[in-house]
Amino acid sequence: MSHAQAFQRRLTWLSVFVFCTNGCSSPLFLAQSPDVGEFEKLVEEEATTKFVGDIASPWGDRWLKIEGVALVTQLSGTGSNPPPSPLLEQLKKEMQTHEVRGSREALASTDTAMVMVGGYIPPGAQKGDTFDLKVVVPPRSRTESLRGGWVMPARMRQVMMIESSLHSGNVAGIGQGEILVDALFETSDDETKETQGRVIGGGVVMQPRQFGLGIFDEHSSVRTSSMIGAAINERFHHFDRGEQSGVAKPLRDNQVELALHHRYKHNFDRYKYVILNIAVGETPAERSVRLLKLDRMLHEPITAQRAAIRLEAIGDAAVPILRKGIASSDPEVRFYAAEALAYLDQPSAAEALYDAARVERAFRWRAMTALAAMEHATAQDALVKLLDSPSAETRYGAFRALRANDPSDPLVSGQVLNKSFGYHTIGSKADPVIHFSKSKRPEIVVFGHGQRIDPPAFLFAGKEIMIKAVDREKLKVSSFKPGEETESVFCSPTVDDLIHAIVDLGGGYQEVLVAMQAAKKGGYLDARVEVGALPSATRSYHREEDSSVAESRYHVTDQIPAMFEDRLDETQSDKASDDLLDSPNIDAPEPTDEGWFARMKGWF
């Protein structure tokens, strides 16, 4: 058969299939499962396309772990004089760099303590971005508690073991701020919870993190580098200093640098996977045929996620197919199609994502992240409706997604209290909830206006602030500081007025948290008090029926997006997992160390 005849035959089948899919259902849309042999052949044929991930692998796509040493001040006699160690010598050098006067006296005080600090910088981070800090006291330290402490400016670097020797890189981040000890968030008799904690958003990125693609040696050439850059730039562009340009920049024959597209700023991993699934050197006719195959694969739950990502990688030409997907009766097909449409900013995605976030917990965090990526008003409307959910994690997840999308939106902009934490009151039709964050940004979100506290006999907000009833409609809030006169303010027994009164007396995030927890425990508060309620990535979706086709062959690894990730939470630590789409070119997540500062602890 000649090439012309083959091409004509392909076009004929294309016309027939387009007619059928517009006027009737294809065999894979019917209730019965497709023939396994036919299905496997379909998938194998689609996989013959050469993708970016077949000839290149990503670099700069891992979280960067950085660490350092710091001095904590403002402790109330619970600190200690650190014993001699290499870590202490490092701290002394840091203090000399910051020109700290009386460093010897400061170190010897029980109002100070030496600590190790660290954090994770996400891929694609820019200079000035913030991240959370982990703070722990070193072994052999006699420090009893870090509660109420303040981390002085600390420089953090990546520390590596090379040929049995420790080596550190350039300063990648600087951190400081108020320590919230783990005991505040966890009910436990473990005394170590008082000597470790976090500084929410206390780290600042000092160097932008670059990322891109490394071309495999067997494919390395200027031509290949240029082809990859052209294929990516056909799909993605951004504005650089007011000028539109592609996100890919071929640097040499084996390397392509990438810029993060704004649509994926809160979901770097998905951006990476979409990039790796962009076809290279595909003709328009070949793409048309592949679209038909992806159409069929999208409607089979086992391969729906794989097909959706590859359709998203194609871009606008795949929108009609994805729109058919959100009309499917299968919840997986409907969700994966809607998720891909969201990153293409298609308004039709919003309703399906709203339903997924509200009903299916396994899809919740991905649905909200996708809605946050959209610019269309339907996405904001969907997130606003989720603020009425009875689920605390759904409500706070929707709030965080709304802020990520537009922090200046009056609905979520809120106030900054004590110059240190965000405070927001959100109307909600569900039961009242007071939520305290544990990551990204210290913020209190009160869901439900007009919440009241039954006037207590007395209640403490930390060690220095006491709350007591004057009568049924008035509270007296007093501050007791050593060497100072008692200061008092009066307020109504509403949550809003009480929080502002605590702040007026110098209280901060920690004091408000302690007061609300005590009020709830004492039975003075009807609202639920939640801490760090985020949609979880550990849940799995279970189908009603198992398919005869091996699911693992088409599994797509889920990576929780940075918007909902608490990297300091041990339950979210890296675990080795299958690579995306069976591609040997996509590395599994790098396992974490045995513990924080495992290398540094060895010095003791």
C-alpha positions as CSV (number, residue, x, y, z in Angstrom):
1,M,0.0,0.0,0.0
2,S,1.4,3.4,-1.0
3,H,1.9,6.2,1.6
4,A,-0.9,8.2,-0.2
5,Q,-3.3,5.3,0.1
6,A,-2.4,4.7,3.7
7,F,-3.0,8.4,4.5
8,Q,-6.3,8.4,2.7
9,R,-7.4,5.3,4.6
10,R,-6.5,6.9,7.9
11,L,-8.5,10.0,7.0
12,T,-11.5,7.9,6.1
13,W,-11.4,6.1,9.4
14,L,-11.0,9.4,11.1
15,S,-14.1,10.8,9.5
16,V,-16.1,7.7,10.4
17,F,-15.0,7.8,14.0
18,V,-15.7,11.5,14.4
19,F,-19.2,11.0,13.0
20,C,-19.8,8.1,15.4
21,T,-18.5,9.9,18.5
22,N,-20.7,12.9,17.7
23,G,-23.8,10.9,16.8
24,C,-23.5,7.8,18.9
25,S,-21.3,6.1,21.5
26,S,-18.1,4.3,20.7
27,P,-17.7,0.7,22.0
28,L,-15.7,1.8,25.0
29,F,-18.5,4.1,26.1
30,L,-20.9,1.2,26.5
31,A,-21.5,-0.5,29.8
32,Q,-19.5,-3.6,29.0
33,S,-15.7,-3.6,29.4
34,P,-13.7,-3.5,26.2
35,D,-11.9,-6.6,24.9
36,V,-8.7,-6.8,26.8
37,G,-6.6,-7.6,23.8
38,E,-8.1,-4.7,21.8
39,F,-7.6,-2.4,24.7
40,E,-4.0,-3.3,25.3
41,K,-3.3,-2.8,21.6
42,L,-4.9,0.6,21.7
43,V,-2.7,1.6,24.6
44,E,0.4,0.3,23.0
45,E,-0.3,2.1,19.8
46,E,-0.8,5.4,21.6
47,A,2.5,4.8,23.5
48,T,4.5,4.6,20.2
49,T,4.4,8.5,20.1
50,K,7.7,10.0,21.2
51,F,7.2,12.2,24.3
52,V,9.6,14.6,26.0
53,G,9.9,12.1,28.9
54,D,11.2,9.5,26.4
55,I,14.3,11.5,25.6
56,A,14.9,13.7,28.6
57,S,14.4,13.7,32.4
58,P,13.9,16.6,34.8
59,W,16.4,18.3,37.0
60,G,15.8,20.7,39.8
61,D,12.5,19.1,40.5
62,R,13.1,17.9,44.1
63,W,12.5,19.7,47.4
64,L,15.8,21.2,48.7
65,K,16.5,20.4,52.4
66,I,18.5,23.1,54.1
67,E,19.6,23.4,57.7
68,G,21.6,25.6,60.1
69,V,22.1,26.6,63.7
70,A,20.5,29.5,65.6
71,L,20.1,31.2,68.9
72,V,16.6,31.3,70.5
73,T,15.8,34.2,72.9
74,Q,12.9,35.3,75.0
75,L,12.6,32.0,77.0
76,S,11.5,32.3,80.6
77,G,14.3,30.4,82.3
78,T,13.7,27.2,80.3
79,G,16.8,27.6,78.1
80,S,20.4,26.4,78.8
81,N,24.1,27.1,78.3
82,P,25.0,24.8,75.3
83,P,27.9,22.3,75.9
84,P,31.0,22.5,73.8
85,S,30.6,21.0,70.3
86,P,31.2,21.8,66.7
87,L,27.7,23.0,66.5
88,L,28.4,25.6,69.2
89,E,31.4,26.8,67.3
90,Q,29.3,27.2,64.2
91,L,26.8,29.2,66.2
92,K,29.5,31.5,67.5
93,K,30.6,32.2,64.0
94,E,27.1,33.0,63.0
95,M,26.8,35.4,66.0
96,Q,30.0,37.1,64.9
97,T,28.6,37.5,61.4
98,H,25.6,39.3,62.8
99,E,27.8,41.3,65.2
100,V,26.0,40.1,68.3
101,R,27.4,41.9,71.4
102,G,27.8,40.0,74.6
103,S,27.6,36.7,72.8
104,R,29.2,34.8,75.7
105,E,26.7,36.1,78.2
106,A,23.8,35.5,75.8
107,L,24.8,31.9,75.4
108,A,25.1,31.3,79.1
109,S,21.7,32.7,79.9
110,T,18.8,30.3,80.8
111,D,16.6,32.7,78.7
112,T,18.3,31.5,75.5
113,A,19.0,28.2,73.9
114,M,21.0,26.8,70.9
115,V,18.8,25.1,68.4
116,M,19.1,23.4,65.0
117,V,16.8,24.9,62.3
118,G,15.9,23.6,58.9
119,G,13.3,23.6,56.2
120,Y,12.4,22.5,52.7
121,I,12.5,24.8,49.6
122,P,10.1,23.6,46.9
123,P,11.2,23.3,43.3
124,G,10.6,26.4,41.2
125,A,10.8,28.7,44.3
126,Q,11.7,32.3,43.7
127,K,13.8,34.7,45.8
128,G,11.7,36.1,48.6
129,D,9.3,33.1,48.8
130,T,8.7,31.9,52.3
131,F,8.8,28.4,53.8
132,D,8.2,26.8,57.2
133,L,11.0,26.1,59.7
134,K,11.6,23.1,61.9
135,V,13.3,23.9,65.2
136,V,14.8,21.3,67.6
137,V,17.3,21.3,70.4
138,P,20.4,19.3,69.9
139,P,21.3,16.1,71.9
140,R,22.8,16.7,75.4
141,S,21.0,20.0,75.6
142,R,19.5,20.9,79.0
143,T,16.9,23.2,77.5
144,E,13.5,22.3,79.1
145,S,11.2,24.2,76.7
146,L,11.2,26.4,73.6
147,R,7.7,27.7,74.3
148,G,7.5,31.5,73.7
149,G,11.0,31.6,72.1
150,W,12.1,33.6,69.2
151,V,14.6,32.3,66.6
152,M,17.2,34.9,65.8
153,P,18.2,35.3,62.1
154,A,19.7,32.0,61.0
155,R,21.5,31.2,57.7
156,M,20.7,27.8,56.3
157,R,22.5,25.8,53.7
158,Q,22.2,22.4,52.0
159,V,24.5,20.0,53.9
160,M,25.9,17.0,52.1
161,M,28.2,14.1,52.9
162,I,30.9,13.7,50.4
163,E,33.7,11.1,50.9
164,S,32.9,10.9,54.6
165,S,33.2,14.6,55.1
166,L,30.4,17.2,55.6
167,H,30.2,19.9,53.0
168,S,27.7,22.8,52.9
169,G,26.6,25.0,50.0
170,N,25.8,28.7,49.7
171,V,23.2,30.3,51.9
172,A,19.9,29.2,50.4
173,G,17.5,30.6,53.0
174,I,17.4,32.8,56.1
175,G,14.9,32.1,58.9
176,Q,13.6,33.7,62.1
177,G,10.4,34.1,64.1
178,E,8.2,32.9,66.9
179,I,8.4,29.2,67.8
180,L,5.2,27.2,68.2
181,V,6.2,24.1,70.1
182,D,4.7,20.8,69.0
183,A,3.0,20.5,72.4
184,L,0.6,23.3,71.3
185,F,-0.7,21.1,68.5
186,E,-0.6,17.7,70.0
187,T,-2.0,16.3,73.3
188,S,0.8,14.1,74.6
189,D,2.9,13.4,77.7
190,D,6.0,13.4,75.5
191,E,8.3,16.0,77.0
192,T,10.2,16.3,73.8
193,K,7.2,18.1,72.3
194,E,8.3,21.1,74.4
195,T,11.8,21.2,72.9
196,Q,10.8,21.0,69.2
197,G,8.5,23.1,67.1
198,R,8.1,25.2,64.0
199,V,8.1,28.7,62.8
200,I,5.2,29.0,60.3
201,G,6.5,30.8,57.2
202,G,9.6,31.9,59.0
203,G,12.1,31.0,56.2
204,V,12.9,33.3,53.3
205,V,14.4,31.9,50.0
206,M,17.6,33.7,49.1
207,Q,18.3,32.1,45.7
208,P,15.8,31.2,43.0
209,R,15.6,27.6,42.2
210,Q,16.2,26.8,38.5
211,F,14.9,23.6,36.8
212,G,14.7,22.1,33.4
213,L,15.4,19.0,31.4
214,G,18.5,16.9,30.8
215,I,18.6,15.1,27.5
216,F,19.7,11.5,27.6
217,D,23.2,10.9,26.1
218,E,21.9,8.8,23.2
219,H,19.6,11.6,22.1
220,S,21.9,14.5,22.9
221,S,22.2,17.0,20.0
222,V,21.4,20.6,19.2
223,R,18.6,19.5,17.0
224,T,17.0,17.4,19.7
225,S,17.3,20.2,22.2
226,S,15.7,22.6,19.7
227,M,12.9,20.2,18.9
228,I,12.1,19.8,22.6
229,G,12.1,23.5,23.2
230,A,9.8,24.1,20.2
231,A,7.3,21.4,21.3
232,I,7.1,22.8,24.8
233,N,6.9,26.4,23.7
234,E,4.1,25.6,21.3
235,R,2.1,24.5,24.3
236,F,3.3,27.0,27.0
237,H,4.4,30.6,27.0
238,H,4.6,33.3,29.7
239,F,5.4,37.0,30.0
240,D,8.9,38.0,30.8
241,R,9.4,41.7,31.5
242,G,6.2,42.4,29.6
243,E,7.1,40.4,26.5
244,Q,5.5,37.0,25.6
245,S,8.0,34.2,25.3
246,G,8.1,30.4,25.5
247,V,8.8,28.7,28.8
248,A,11.6,26.5,27.4
249,K,15.1,27.8,26.6
250,P,17.5,25.3,25.0
251,L,20.9,26.0,26.6
252,R,23.0,23.4,24.9
253,D,22.8,20.0,23.1
254,N,21.8,18.2,26.3
255,Q,20.0,20.7,28.4
256,V,16.8,22.8,28.3
257,E,15.9,25.3,31.0
258,L,12.3,25.8,31.9
259,A,10.2,28.6,33.5
260,L,7.2,27.9,35.7
261,H,3.9,28.6,34.0
262,H,1.7,30.7,36.2
263,R,-1.2,28.3,35.9
264,Y,0.9,25.7,37.8
265,K,2.5,27.8,40.4
266,H,0.8,25.8,43.1
267,N,1.3,22.4,41.5
268,F,4.8,22.1,40.2
269,D,4.6,18.3,39.9
270,R,1.7,18.4,37.6
271,Y,3.4,20.9,35.4
272,K,6.5,18.6,35.3
273,Y,4.3,15.6,34.3
274,V,2.5,17.6,31.6
275,I,5.8,18.8,30.2
276,L,7.1,15.2,30.1
277,N,4.0,14.1,28.2
278,I,4.2,16.6,25.4
279,A,4.8,14.9,22.0
280,V,7.9,15.7,20.1
281,G,8.0,15.8,16.3
282,E,4.3,14.9,15.9
283,T,2.6,15.9,12.7
284,P,-1.0,17.3,12.7
285,A,-2.3,14.1,11.1
286,E,-0.6,11.9,13.7
287,R,-2.0,14.1,16.5
288,S,-5.5,13.7,15.1
289,V,-5.3,10.0,15.2
290,R,-3.8,10.0,18.7
291,L,-6.6,12.3,19.9
292,L,-9.1,9.6,18.9
293,K,-7.2,7.0,20.8
294,L,-7.0,9.2,23.9
295,D,-10.7,9.8,23.6
296,R,-11.3,6.1,24.0
297,M,-8.7,5.8,26.8
298,L,-10.3,8.7,28.7
299,H,-13.6,6.8,29.0
300,E,-11.9,3.7,30.5
301,P,-11.4,4.4,34.3
302,I,-8.1,2.6,34.4
303,T,-6.5,4.8,31.8
304,A,-8.6,7.9,32.4
305,Q,-5.9,9.8,34.4
306,R,-3.2,8.9,32.0
307,A,-5.3,10.0,29.0
308,A,-6.3,13.3,30.8
309,I,-2.8,14.3,31.4
310,R,-1.8,13.7,27.8
311,L,-4.8,15.5,26.6
312,E,-3.9,18.4,28.8
313,A,-0.4,18.3,27.3
314,I,-1.9,18.7,23.9
315,G,-3.8,21.9,24.9
316,D,-6.8,23.6,23.4
317,A,-7.2,21.0,20.7
318,A,-8.1,18.4,23.4
319,V,-10.8,20.5,25.0
320,P,-13.8,19.0,23.1
321,I,-12.7,15.5,24.1
322,L,-12.3,16.5,27.8
323,R,-15.7,18.2,27.8
324,K,-17.2,14.9,26.8
325,G,-15.4,13.3,29.6
326,I,-17.0,15.4,32.3
327,A,-20.4,14.2,31.0
328,S,-19.4,10.6,31.8
329,S,-21.4,8.7,34.5
330,D,-18.1,7.3,35.9
331,P,-16.8,9.5,38.7
332,E,-13.1,8.9,37.9
333,V,-13.5,9.8,34.2
334,R,-15.5,12.9,35.1
335,F,-13.0,14.0,37.7
336,Y,-9.8,13.5,35.6
337,A,-11.4,15.2,32.6
338,A,-12.5,18.2,34.8
339,E,-9.0,18.4,36.4
340,A,-7.3,18.7,33.0
341,L,-9.9,21.2,31.8
342,A,-9.2,23.4,34.9
343,Y,-5.6,23.8,34.0
344,L,-6.8,24.8,30.5
345,D,-9.0,27.4,32.3
346,Q,-12.2,26.0,30.9
347,P,-15.3,27.1,33.0
348,S,-17.0,23.8,32.4
349,A,-14.6,22.2,34.8
350,A,-15.8,24.1,37.9
351,E,-19.1,22.2,38.7
352,A,-17.5,18.7,38.4
353,L,-14.6,19.8,40.6
354,Y,-16.9,21.3,43.1
355,D,-18.8,18.0,43.3
356,A,-15.6,16.0,43.6
357,A,-14.3,18.2,46.5
358,R,-17.6,18.0,48.3
359,V,-18.3,14.3,47.9
360,E,-15.1,12.3,47.3
361,R,-12.4,12.9,49.9
362,A,-9.7,11.1,47.8
363,F,-10.1,13.8,45.1
364,R,-10.6,16.8,47.4
365,W,-7.1,18.3,47.5
366,R,-6.6,17.9,43.8
367,A,-10.0,19.4,43.0
368,M,-9.3,22.5,45.1
369,T,-5.8,23.0,43.6
370,A,-7.3,22.8,40.1
371,L,-9.9,25.3,41.0
372,A,-7.3,27.7,42.4
373,A,-5.4,27.4,39.1
374,M,-8.4,28.8,37.1
375,E,-9.0,32.4,36.3
376,H,-12.6,32.1,35.4
377,A,-15.2,33.3,37.9
378,T,-16.9,29.9,37.9
379,A,-14.0,28.5,39.9
380,Q,-14.2,31.2,42.5
381,D,-17.9,30.6,42.8
382,A,-17.3,26.9,43.4
383,L,-14.7,27.5,46.1
384,V,-17.1,30.0,47.8
385,K,-19.8,27.3,47.9
386,L,-17.4,24.9,49.6
387,L,-17.0,27.4,52.5
388,D,-20.5,26.1,53.6
389,S,-19.3,22.5,53.8
390,P,-19.7,20.7,57.2
391,S,-16.1,19.4,56.8
392,A,-13.5,21.6,58.4
393,E,-10.8,20.5,56.0
394,T,-13.0,21.3,53.0
395,R,-13.8,24.7,54.3
396,Y,-10.2,25.6,55.2
397,G,-9.0,24.0,52.0
398,A,-11.4,26.2,50.0
399,F,-10.3,29.2,51.9
400,R,-6.6,28.5,51.2
401,A,-7.4,27.9,47.5
402,L,-9.2,31.2,47.3
403,R,-6.3,33.1,48.9
404,A,-3.8,31.3,46.6
405,N,-5.9,32.4,43.6
406,D,-6.3,36.0,44.7
407,P,-5.0,37.1,48.1
408,S,-6.5,40.6,47.6
409,D,-10.0,39.3,47.3
410,P,-12.0,41.1,50.1
411,L,-13.6,37.8,51.0
412,V,-10.3,36.3,52.1
413,S,-7.9,39.3,52.5
414,G,-8.7,39.7,56.2
415,Q,-6.5,41.6,58.7
416,V,-3.0,41.3,60.0
417,L,-2.9,41.3,63.8
418,N,0.1,41.9,66.0
419,K,2.0,42.4,62.8
420,S,2.5,38.7,62.7
421,F,-0.5,36.6,61.8
422,G,-3.6,36.7,59.5
423,Y,-7.1,36.9,60.9
424,H,-10.2,36.2,58.9
425,T,-13.9,35.9,59.6
426,I,-15.9,34.0,57.0
427,G,-19.6,33.6,56.8
428,S,-20.7,29.9,56.7
429,K,-24.0,28.1,56.8
430,A,-22.4,25.1,58.5
431,D,-21.6,24.7,62.2
432,P,-19.0,27.2,63.5
433,V,-15.3,26.4,63.3
434,I,-12.2,28.3,64.5
435,H,-9.2,27.1,62.4
436,F,-5.5,27.6,63.2
437,S,-3.0,26.9,60.5
438,K,0.2,24.9,61.0
439,S,1.9,25.7,57.7
440,K,2.6,28.3,55.0
441,R,1.3,31.3,56.9
442,P,0.2,31.8,60.5
443,E,-3.5,32.6,60.2
444,I,-6.7,32.2,62.1
445,V,-9.9,31.7,60.2
446,V,-13.2,32.0,62.0
447,F,-16.0,30.3,60.0
448,G,-19.3,31.8,61.2
449,H,-20.0,35.3,62.3
450,G,-21.0,36.3,65.8
451,Q,-19.6,33.3,67.7
452,R,-19.8,33.7,71.5
453,I,-17.9,32.5,74.5
454,D,-19.8,31.7,77.8
455,P,-18.1,34.1,80.3
456,P,-15.7,31.9,82.2
457,A,-14.7,32.2,85.9
458,F,-11.2,32.5,84.6
459,L,-9.2,31.4,81.5
460,F,-5.6,31.8,80.6
461,A,-4.2,32.8,77.2
462,G,-0.5,31.9,77.8
463,K,1.3,32.7,81.0
464,E,0.7,36.4,81.1
465,I,-2.9,37.0,80.0
466,M,-6.0,36.0,82.0
467,I,-9.6,36.2,81.0
468,K,-12.5,36.3,83.4
469,A,-16.2,37.2,83.5
470,V,-17.5,40.5,84.7
471,D,-21.1,39.6,83.9
472,R,-22.9,37.8,81.1
473,E,-22.1,40.5,78.6
474,K,-18.6,41.6,79.5
475,L,-15.2,40.0,79.8
476,K,-12.1,41.4,81.5
477,V,-8.8,40.6,79.9
478,S,-5.7,41.3,82.0
479,S,-2.0,41.2,81.2
480,F,0.5,40.3,84.0
481,K,4.1,41.0,83.1
482,P,7.0,40.9,85.6
483,G,8.1,44.3,86.8
484,E,5.1,46.0,85.1
485,E,1.7,47.2,86.2
486,T,-1.3,45.0,85.4
487,E,-3.0,46.2,82.2
488,S,-6.6,45.3,81.6
489,V,-9.2,45.8,78.8
490,F,-12.9,45.0,78.6
491,C,-14.7,43.4,75.7
492,S,-17.9,41.6,74.8
493,P,-18.0,37.7,75.1
494,T,-17.7,37.2,71.3
495,V,-14.8,35.4,69.8
496,D,-14.0,38.3,67.6
497,D,-13.8,40.8,70.4
498,L,-11.8,38.5,72.6
499,I,-9.2,37.8,70.0
500,H,-8.7,41.5,69.4
501,A,-8.5,42.1,73.2
502,I,-5.8,39.5,73.6
503,V,-3.8,41.1,70.7
504,D,-4.3,44.6,72.2
505,L,-2.5,43.4,75.4
506,G,0.5,42.1,73.4
507,G,-0.7,38.6,72.8
508,G,0.0,36.8,69.5
509,Y,-0.9,33.7,67.6
510,Q,0.2,31.4,70.4
511,E,-1.8,33.2,73.0
512,V,-5.0,33.2,71.0
513,L,-4.6,29.4,70.2
514,V,-4.1,28.6,73.9
515,A,-7.2,30.7,74.8
516,M,-9.5,29.0,72.3
517,Q,-8.2,25.5,73.2
518,A,-8.8,26.2,76.9
519,A,-12.3,27.7,76.2
520,K,-13.3,24.6,74.2
521,K,-11.9,22.2,76.8
522,G,-13.7,24.1,79.6
523,G,-17.0,24.0,77.8
524,Y,-17.2,27.8,77.2
525,L,-17.1,27.5,73.5
526,D,-19.6,25.8,71.1
527,A,-17.5,26.2,68.0
528,R,-15.1,23.4,67.0
529,V,-11.4,24.4,67.3
530,E,-9.3,22.8,64.5
531,V,-5.6,23.0,63.9
532,G,-4.0,22.2,60.5
533,A,-7.1,20.7,59.0
534,L,-6.0,20.1,55.4
535,P,-7.2,17.8,52.6
536,S,-5.1,14.6,52.8
537,A,-3.3,13.0,49.9
538,T,-3.1,9.6,51.6
539,R,-6.7,8.6,50.7
540,S,-7.4,6.3,47.8
541,Y,-10.3,6.1,45.6
542,H,-11.9,2.6,45.4
543,R,-13.8,1.5,42.3
544,E,-17.0,-0.5,42.7
545,E,-15.7,-3.1,40.2
546,D,-12.2,-4.2,39.4
547,S,-11.1,-4.3,35.8
548,S,-9.4,-7.2,34.2
549,V,-6.7,-4.9,32.8
550,A,-3.7,-4.5,35.1
551,E,-4.2,-1.1,36.7
552,S,-0.6,-0.8,37.8
553,R,0.5,-0.4,34.2
554,Y,-1.4,2.8,33.9
555,H,-1.0,4.2,37.4
556,V,-0.2,7.9,37.7
557,T,1.7,8.8,40.9
558,D,-0.1,11.4,43.0
559,Q,2.1,14.2,44.4
560,I,0.4,16.5,46.8
561,P,0.7,20.1,45.5
562,A,2.7,22.6,47.6
563,M,-0.5,24.6,48.4
564,F,-1.7,21.7,50.7
565,E,1.6,20.2,51.7
566,D,3.0,20.4,55.2
567,R,6.5,19.3,54.6
568,L,7.3,19.3,58.3
569,D,4.6,16.8,59.0
570,E,6.2,13.3,59.2
571,T,3.1,11.7,57.8
572,Q,3.7,13.5,54.5
573,S,7.4,12.4,54.2
574,D,8.7,11.1,50.9
575,K,8.1,7.5,50.0
576,A,9.4,5.6,47.0
577,S,6.6,5.1,44.5
578,D,6.0,4.0,41.0
579,D,7.0,6.4,38.2
580,L,4.4,8.2,36.2
581,L,3.0,6.5,33.2
582,D,5.5,3.6,33.4
583,S,8.2,6.0,32.2
584,P,11.7,5.0,33.4
585,N,12.7,8.6,32.9
586,I,10.7,10.1,35.8
587,D,12.5,9.6,39.2
588,A,10.6,8.4,42.2
589,P,10.6,10.8,45.2
590,E,13.9,10.8,47.1
591,P,13.6,9.1,50.5
592,T,14.0,11.3,53.5
593,D,16.9,11.0,56.0
594,E,16.4,8.9,59.2
595,G,15.6,12.1,61.1
596,W,16.1,15.8,61.2
597,F,19.8,16.8,61.2
598,A,21.0,13.2,61.3
599,R,24.4,14.3,60.2
600,M,24.7,17.1,62.8
601,K,23.6,14.8,65.6
602,G,26.5,12.6,64.8
603,W,28.8,15.4,65.9
604,F,27.7,14.8,69.5
